[in-house]
Amino acid sequence: MPKQIVVKVELVGILKGAAGKSAIRLSLKGRATVIDLVEELTSRLGQDFRKAFVDSELGDPRPNALILVNKRDIGTLLNLDTTLHDGDTITLVPVTHGG
């Protein structure tokens, strides 16, 4: 049976509002990555959160949010393939697009 890990997800701005909470603890299976976390979060927090977090055309959260793992941008790690470990803190900061 794969080992479970527990991570803390901090939500900021519109993502906090869409989720109705500022933080959530998630249990993930074994060798979980950021994309696994995204799938679990959107499944658990519902459609309003998904719309705020994931770009509908690309199916990717990165255009809409800065994703930090232990205060490091996933772009400096392995992006959505970044492996998560027990006790990690993931911070999701919405990106504001102007026009």
N, C-alpha and C positions, 0 to 999 in steps of 0.2 A: 504494500500500500504506500503510495507516495506521501512523503512528509508534507505537512501543512506549514505554511508560513503566515505570519500575521504582520500586516503593514498598516501604517496610519496614513490616511489621505486627508490633506488640508485643502479646503476649497475657499477661493477668494472671489469677491465681487459677484458678478452675475451667476457664476457657477454655484456659489454659496446660496444665492436666492433660488436657483432652479432646483437645487437639491433639498432646500429647506433645512440645511445644517451646515456648520462650518468645518466639521471634521467627521470622518467615519473610519472605523477599523474594519479591515477586510481580511478574511482568511482565504488564502489562495493555495492551490495544489502545487506541491513540489517545486520544480524549476519554472517558476512563473516569470513572465516578462511584462514590460509595460503594456504591450498590446493585450495580454491576458487581463491585466488590471482594467484597461479601458472597457473591454467586453463585460467584465463582471460589474463594473460601476454603472454602465449604461443599462444593463439588464436589471440591476437592483434599484436604481434611482428613477427609472422611467423615461418616458418620451420627452418631457419638457427639458430634462437634464441632457438627454442625447442631442436634442436640437441646439442647445446652447454650447455643447462641448464638441461635437463631431461635425465637421464640414460635410453637408449633405451630398455635395457633388463628388467629393473625393473619398468619402468614408474614412477620413483621417482627422484626428483631433488637433494636429499640429498647426493648421492655419488659424485655429480659434483659441489656442491656449499654449502658454509656456508650461512645459512639464519639467519639474525639477525632482530629482531623486537625491535625497540627502543634500539639498541645496545646490546640486549640479544639474545644469541644463542637459537633457537627454541628447541634445545635438552634439555635446562634447563626449558622450559615451557611445552607446550603440543604438541611439534613437529608440524606436518602438521595440527593438529586440534587446534592450537593456534588461539584464537579469535582475530580479528583485530578491532581496534576502530578508529573513525574519528580522523585524524591528525597523526596517527602512521607513522613512517618512517621504511621501510623495506629495508635492505641492503643485496644485493646478491654478495657474494665474491666467485669467482671460486676456486675450489680445484685442485691443480696440482698433478697428479699421475705420479710417476716415475716407471721405469722398467728396 
